Amino acid sequence: MPDTATRAGLPRDLAARLLALLGERGLLTDPAAIAAHSADWRNLFPGSALAVLRPASTAECAEAVRLCAGAGIAIVPQAGNTSLCGGSTPLGRGDEVVLSVARMNRILDIDPSDMTMVVEAGAVLAQVQQAAEAAGCLFPLSLSSEGTARIGGLISTNAGGNTTVRYGNMREQVLGLEVVLADGSVLDLMRRLRKDNTGYALRQLFIGAEGTLGIVTRAVLKLAPRPRDVQVAFVALASVEAAVALLNRFQRHDGDSLAAFEYMARFGIDLVLRHIPDVTDPLSDRYAHYALVELASPRPDADLRAVLETVLGAAMEEGLVLDAALAGSGAQRQAMWRIREEHAEAQKREGASVKNDVSVPVSKVPALIARGIEAVRRIVPEVRPCPFGHVGDGNIHFNFSRPEGMADDAFLALWDPIADAVAAEVRALGGSFSAEHGIGRLKTATLADWRRGPEIETMRRIKAALDPRGLMNPGKVVELR
């Protein structure tokens, strides 16, 4: 047995068995390799692990889980490691292994007649989108990390994204699943059926469970018709209330064509222009509020440009819309979308920020933003609010950048009071403290507080039934008692 397997800190016999099963590519024990899998994207939740397991098939994954379970070693499932809540990184105890599905990345089948696709959990979202497009179809999930996010993680967090207003979250895109359970057994739910009323819908347990109940290894995804007419507008608005009013106008005029409706504030756009190269403002004047509107239809003769012009023209006459730029080409559409998608990266480059991924009923979005900013400014008067996101489904990324001149550490020390202030407003408005980023390590205590009584106890019973020893992604979502 190579010395690297011994140095990993794994029991000698287990290390030898894992090495024989996974090979040198599949068992990483070098400290640098382990460290690369032990920190989250924002570096808020650094951890440590005994080793990184990289199975190349479901069979290898199942056997690796069985071996670790036999040794009582906990497993942290990891896909693209783009979690914003620390859900895919190990704790700091150094007694877990990370199991990465990155090598299980094949697109296994596409059926344009069924409008389905079969993929492994390590398939990157952008590659799935490209494969669907090549088959004349659309895989509609779209988000800023699609070049690195992997299907298994997107399923495990029930990811949302830019097109939820039209197509729904990841839960709506999954027809079937294959899952390796905590004891190494394989649960085969890989059915392509739209209708299947045969008992409990077990696949739904694992969508959004963040790897705490099992490891997603394969999925049957639902496809949609590929759009042939796509139109995008970058719109300046009179207020947040005007954004909701404009959304409602598009829904009433031609709701089936509305693919995305995103809100942005001026501060966020300024950060993108400041920190991201080759980005330009589509409008010549500055405004406080903006929307990015996308219409899409599989009909080449849908004439969505006319729809944009009609709805925006009427809204401009009434003072809801102050200015607008309509994309005239695919390159212009991408340039407009880049402004929205680079918000998170630009804010990261600006310095420390407190992020809140929250949702409220769409009609309550204006109240959320106004009341949330007021509440946080009572804590940090000079804070710089950066709300943006999917106003079409009520999901706002309610972020706050540190005041100019304030140290990052000093601002991050106020994370809990800031998050609590926002959460209080969200709760009062009948919303959710986690809209699409999941729970992870960041929000476990909040979940227990918000979902008291029978709801949280039912979650714990499910966890105890499927993972009685607490070896699947411990410290995330819910804890066994």
Buried (B, 14 or more C-beta within 10 A) or exposed (E): EEEBBBEBBBBEEBBBBBBEBBEEEBBBBEEEBBBEBBBBBBEBBBBBBBBBBBBBEBEBBBBBBBBBBEBEBBBBBBBBBBBBBBBBBBBEEEBBBBBBBBBBBBBEEBBBEBBBBBBBBBBBBBBBBEBBEEBEBBBBBBBBBBEBBBBBBBBBBBBBBBBBBBBBBBBBBBBBBBBBBBBBEBBEBBEBEEEEEEEEEEBBBBBBBBBBBBBBBBBBBBBBBBBEBBBBBBBBBBBBBBBBBBBEBBBEBBEEBBBBBBBBBBBBBBBBBEBBEEBEBBBEEEBEBBBBBBBBBBEEEBEBBEBBBEBBEBBBEEEBBBBBBBBEEEEBBEBBBBBBBBBBBBBBEBBBBBBBBBBBEBEBBBBBBBBBBEBBBEEBEEBBBBBBBBBBBBBBBBBBBBBEEBEEEEBBEBBEBBBEBBBEBBBEBEBBBBBBBBBBBBBBEBBBEBBEEEEBEEBBEBBBEBBEEBBBBBBBBBEEE
